[in-house]
Amino acid sequence: MNPFFSIWTQPSKTIRYIVEHKSILYPLVLISASSLGSSFMAFADTGLFVDLSLSSTITLILVLSLLSGLAGWGIASFAYTWFGKLLGGTGTPQKMARAIGASTIPAIWTAPIGIIAVSIYGKQLFEAPNSLFGTNMGFFFFFLQTWIIVGISIFGLIILSKGIGIVHNFSAWRGFGTIMLFTGFMFVISIIILGSLFSILLFIGVK
């Protein structure tokens, strides 16, 4: 079985194959590849690297994407395990890490989009846009890559839901519920942090 192809036609079987037969090194490679593969489009039109050359921008983007991808993988492995157990799951972080890795395979296929975009637009790709459409990319290219990435992202979410379900021995719908629980938890934490910061700044301003 080649997971890079079978994930599209036999997602559940592919996830089980990776979870049961692959070492932790395999999802590590998958996470790294998907993080690097989607890095260029993730930072497109952000205007964060205006003072850097194209080579320095690309290097920094690749490093940041790899580090954030690996960190997110570790956090998600434990979070989905814990929240899944709240819903009656029986999985482990080790198996969850493999399932999450499997869910990133579709994203690896988007790597050519970023490479083509950099080849066409160069450093302009990462500058703050000043066009009517809010992007430095051409109209056709922007909407084509948007629809492709959105479609693959939705498919990746389905794969992740299936993967969580397989690891926890429950349905994909409950796997999706696990994702939503974690997302809701992070949203509440973010509101609390932002509210606390706002209160501190307001208090300092009053004084």
C-alpha positions as CSV (number, residue, x, y, z in Angstrom):
1,M,0.0,0.0,0.0
2,N,1.2,3.5,-0.9
3,P,-0.5,5.9,1.5
4,F,0.2,8.9,-0.8
5,F,-2.3,7.4,-3.3
6,S,-4.5,5.1,-1.3
7,I,-5.5,7.9,1.1
8,W,-7.7,9.3,-1.7
9,T,-9.6,6.0,-2.4
10,Q,-9.2,4.0,0.8
11,P,-8.8,6.5,3.6
12,S,-9.9,4.3,6.5
13,K,-7.7,1.4,5.4
14,T,-4.8,3.7,4.8
15,I,-5.1,5.3,8.3
16,R,-5.3,1.9,9.9
17,Y,-2.2,0.8,8.0
18,I,-0.2,3.8,9.2
19,V,-1.4,3.6,12.8
20,E,-0.8,-0.2,13.1
21,H,2.3,-0.7,10.9
22,K,4.4,2.5,10.7
23,S,6.9,3.8,13.3
24,I,6.5,7.3,14.7
25,L,9.2,8.5,12.2
26,Y,6.7,8.1,9.4
27,P,4.1,10.7,10.6
28,L,7.1,12.9,11.6
29,V,8.1,13.0,8.0
30,L,4.5,13.5,6.8
31,I,4.0,16.4,9.2
32,S,7.3,18.0,8.1
33,A,6.5,17.6,4.4
34,S,2.9,19.0,4.8
35,S,4.2,21.9,6.8
36,L,6.8,22.8,4.3
37,G,4.5,22.1,1.3
38,S,1.8,24.5,2.4
39,S,4.2,27.1,3.9
40,F,4.4,29.5,0.9
41,M,0.7,30.0,0.5
42,A,0.2,30.3,4.3
43,F,2.4,33.4,4.3
44,A,1.2,34.8,1.0
45,D,-0.1,38.4,1.0
46,T,0.9,38.9,4.7
47,G,3.5,41.7,4.3
48,L,5.6,40.2,7.2
49,F,8.9,40.1,5.4
50,V,9.2,43.4,3.5
51,D,12.8,44.1,4.6
52,L,14.1,40.7,3.6
53,S,15.4,39.3,0.3
54,L,13.5,36.5,-1.4
55,S,16.0,33.9,-0.3
56,S,15.9,35.0,3.3
57,T,12.1,35.2,3.2
58,I,11.8,31.7,1.9
59,T,14.3,30.3,4.4
60,L,12.5,32.0,7.3
61,I,9.1,30.8,6.1
62,L,10.3,27.2,5.8
63,V,11.8,27.2,9.3
64,L,8.8,28.9,10.9
65,S,6.4,26.5,9.1
66,L,8.3,23.4,10.1
67,L,8.6,24.4,13.8
68,S,4.9,25.4,14.1
69,G,3.8,22.3,12.2
70,L,5.8,20.0,14.6
71,A,4.6,21.9,17.7
72,G,1.0,21.8,16.5
73,W,1.3,18.0,15.8
74,G,2.5,17.4,19.4
75,I,-0.2,19.5,21.0
76,A,-3.0,18.0,18.8
77,S,-1.8,14.4,19.5
78,F,-2.4,14.9,23.2
79,A,-5.4,17.2,22.9
80,Y,-7.4,14.9,20.5
81,T,-6.5,11.9,22.8
82,W,-7.7,13.6,25.9
83,F,-10.9,15.2,24.4
84,G,-11.7,11.9,22.6
85,K,-11.6,10.1,25.9
86,L,-14.2,12.5,27.2
87,L,-16.4,11.1,24.5
88,G,-15.7,7.5,25.4
89,G,-12.6,6.9,23.3
90,T,-9.7,4.5,24.1
91,G,-6.9,5.9,22.0
92,T,-3.3,6.7,22.9
93,P,-1.2,9.8,22.0
94,Q,1.2,7.6,20.0
95,K,-1.6,6.2,17.8
96,M,-3.2,9.6,17.5
97,A,0.1,11.1,16.3
98,R,0.2,8.5,13.5
99,A,-3.5,9.2,12.6
100,I,-2.8,13.0,12.5
101,G,0.2,12.4,10.2
102,A,-2.1,10.4,7.8
103,S,-4.5,13.3,7.7
104,T,-1.8,15.6,6.4
105,I,-1.1,13.6,3.3
106,P,-3.6,15.5,1.1
107,A,-1.9,18.8,2.0
108,I,1.4,17.6,0.7
109,W,-0.1,17.5,-2.7
110,T,-0.6,21.3,-2.6
111,A,3.2,21.9,-2.5
112,P,3.4,22.6,-6.3
113,I,0.9,25.4,-5.9
114,G,3.3,27.3,-3.6
115,I,6.3,26.6,-5.8
116,I,4.5,27.8,-8.9
117,A,3.3,30.9,-7.1
118,V,6.9,31.8,-5.9
119,S,8.2,31.2,-9.5
120,I,5.6,33.5,-11.0
121,Y,5.3,36.3,-8.4
122,G,8.6,36.1,-6.5
123,K,8.9,38.3,-3.4
124,Q,5.7,40.1,-4.4
125,L,3.8,37.0,-3.2
126,F,4.6,37.8,0.4
127,E,4.1,41.5,0.3
128,A,0.9,43.3,1.7
129,P,-1.6,43.5,-1.2
130,N,-2.9,46.8,-2.5
131,S,-5.2,45.5,-5.2
132,L,-9.0,45.4,-5.1
133,F,-9.1,41.7,-4.6
134,G,-6.8,41.8,-1.6
135,T,-4.0,39.7,-3.1
136,N,-0.8,40.1,-5.2
137,M,-1.7,37.1,-7.2
138,G,-3.5,37.2,-10.5
139,F,-7.3,36.9,-10.3
140,F,-7.5,33.5,-12.0
141,F,-4.5,32.0,-10.2
142,F,-5.8,33.2,-6.8
143,F,-9.3,31.8,-7.1
144,L,-8.0,28.5,-8.7
145,Q,-5.6,27.8,-5.8
146,T,-8.1,29.0,-3.3
147,W,-10.7,26.4,-4.4
148,I,-8.1,23.7,-4.7
149,I,-6.8,24.3,-1.2
150,V,-10.3,24.7,0.3
151,G,-11.3,21.4,-1.2
152,I,-8.2,19.5,0.0
153,S,-8.6,21.1,3.4
154,I,-12.1,19.8,3.7
155,F,-11.0,16.4,2.6
156,G,-8.2,16.5,5.2
157,L,-10.7,17.4,7.9
158,I,-12.7,14.3,6.9
159,I,-9.6,12.2,7.0
160,L,-8.7,13.6,10.4
161,S,-12.2,12.9,11.8
162,K,-11.9,9.3,10.5
163,G,-8.5,9.0,12.0
164,I,-9.6,10.1,15.4
165,G,-12.5,7.8,15.2
166,I,-10.3,4.8,14.3
167,V,-7.8,5.5,17.1
168,H,-10.6,5.9,19.7
169,N,-12.7,3.1,18.4
170,F,-15.7,5.3,17.7
171,S,-17.4,6.9,14.7
172,A,-15.9,9.5,12.4
173,W,-18.7,11.9,13.6
174,R,-17.6,11.5,17.1
175,G,-14.1,12.2,15.8
176,F,-15.3,15.4,14.3
177,G,-16.9,16.2,17.6
178,T,-13.5,15.8,19.3
179,I,-12.1,18.3,16.9
180,M,-14.9,20.7,17.6
181,L,-14.4,20.3,21.4
182,F,-10.8,21.1,21.2
183,T,-11.5,24.1,18.8
184,G,-14.1,25.4,21.2
185,F,-11.7,25.0,24.2
186,M,-9.0,27.0,22.3
187,F,-11.5,29.7,21.4
188,V,-12.6,30.1,25.1
189,I,-8.9,30.2,26.2
190,S,-8.2,32.8,23.5
191,I,-11.1,35.0,24.6
192,I,-10.0,34.8,28.3
193,I,-6.4,35.7,27.4
194,L,-7.5,38.6,25.2
195,G,-10.0,39.8,27.8
196,S,-7.3,39.7,30.5
197,L,-4.8,41.6,28.3
198,F,-7.5,44.2,27.5
199,S,-8.4,44.6,31.2
200,I,-4.7,45.0,32.1
201,L,-4.2,47.7,29.4
202,L,-7.4,49.4,30.4
203,F,-6.3,49.4,34.1
204,I,-2.9,50.8,33.1
205,G,-4.5,53.5,31.0
206,V,-6.8,54.6,33.8
207,K,-3.9,54.9,36.2
